Amino acid sequence: MHQKMTIPKEIDEAFYLGQRSDQVKFVINDTVHVISGKHKGKESAVISINTIAPDVTYILENLDGSGDIIISQNAMKLIIPSDVGDKTLINKMIKVHLVQHAHQLDENNIDIKIIGIYSTAKQAQEAIQRLVKQPGFNETPNSFYIDEYVLNEDYWEEGYVPK
């Protein structure tokens, strides 16, 4: 268990209310990627502020279950912002990238495979590059599609006519 330093009440309350500042850039339940130091590469959830001075450090819970770590604010990158205290739509607009492969079987039939859903367009492209050399896919390398979607949005808003 880590011993948390005394944090000024107004900073601590803002952190737990999801209010970022120039000084405290991460808030409770942010999902972060550790970008430097001995824990580089870990994905973690922010659980509390550890220190304010001389550097802002946080206690993080590793998502792989390997325990808690203390990391400097400068050694972290935001992956998914917390929605604690979030009253704006812009921060809820998390985009994902759906990769599909559509292969024309005959005049009336198309075989559509969902390859995966990725958090970035780059990861979606990398998935295609991994598969394009595989049997079947290598015969139709131009049949991959990437569609970007915002989570929690309806993409079909009307009914349909069954055949």
N, C-alpha and C positions, 0 to 999 in steps of 0.2 A: 504494500500500500504506500502511495506517495503522500508526503506531508505537504499540503497546500499552504502557500504563503498567504498572509492576510491581504486581500484585494480590497481597494476602496469600494464602499457600498454602491455608489452610483455606477461604477464600471462593472461590478459584478451583476447588478440588476439589469443593466443594459445588455450584457452578454446573454443572460437567461431569457430576456425578452426578444432576442434576435436582432438587436440594434447594433449594427456595425459602426465603427468609427475609423478615423485615420490611424489612431493608436492601436485599436483592437479590431483586426480585420476579419476574424473568424468568430462564429457564435455557436452556441450549443447545437449539437446534432449535425453540424456541417460534415460532409464527407470530404476528406482531403487525401492527397497523395503526398507522401514524404519524398522530397526531391533531392535531399543531400544528407550526409552524415551516415552513421552506422545502420540506421533504419531505412535508408534510401530504398524506394520501391514499395514500401508498405502503404496499403490503403487503410484508412482509419476514420473513426468518428470522433469529433471533438466533444469532450465531456466536461471540461472545466478549464478555467484560466489557472495557471500555476504561479506565474510571476508577471509583474508589470515592468520592473526595472532590475537590472540595467536593460534587459531585453524582455519582450513579451514572449512567454512560453505557455504551452498548453499541455494538459494531460489528454492523451488520445487513447482510445480503445481500438486495438488492431482488429480489423474485420476478419482476419484469419484465425482469431481465437487465441493468439499467442500472448495476450496480456496487454497491459497498459504501458505507455511510454510517454516521456516528456520530450517535447519538440519545440524548437524555436519557431516563431512565426515566419521567419525568413526561410525556413527549410520546408515550408508547406505550400501546396498549390490546391486551390479549391476545385473539387470535382463536381459535387452536387450541393448546392446551397440548401441549408435548413429552411423549412417553411415556418419555423417558430416566429411568431410576430409579423409574418409577411402579409402585408395588406395590398401589395401591388401585383397585378397580373403578370408583369414582365418576368419576375423571378420564378413564376410557376410554369413558364413556357420552356419546359425541358424538351429538347428535340432528340429523336432517335432516328436511326437509318435502317430501313428494312431492305435486305438484299434478297432478291428472288431470281430464279432462272426459269424462263418460259421457253419451252421447246415445242414447236409445231409438230404434232404426231401425224396428222393428216388434214384434209380440207376442213373438217369440222371439230377437231379435237386438239387442245393444247395441254401439255403437261407442265404444270407450274409447281416449282419446288420453292419453299421458303428456306433460304440458306441460313439466315440469322438476323438478329436485331442488334445494332451496334450504337454506341454512344457518340461516335464521331464518323464523319464521312471518310476520314483516312482509314479507320478501322474497317469500314465497309469495303473500301477499295482493296485493302490488304486481304480480306477474306476472299474476294474474287480472284486475286492473284494466286492465292493458295489453291483454289479449286479449278482454275481454268486449264490446268495441265492434267487433270484427272480424267479417266475414261468417261466418255459420254460428253462431259463438259468441253473437252478439247475439240469435239466435232462441231460445237455451236458456241464458240467463245464470245460472240457478240449478243448472246441471249440473256445476259445478266442485266438486272435493273436495280437501281438504288432509288428508293423513295424516302423522303424525309417526312416525318410526322412529329407533331407536337403532342405530348402525352395529355390525356384527359380531354381530348377534343373528339367530337363526333365527326366522322368522315362520310357517313351515309345518313341523310336526314329525311329521306322519303321512303315510302313503301316500295314494293316490287310486284310484278305480275308473274305468278308461278306458271310454268308451262304444263 
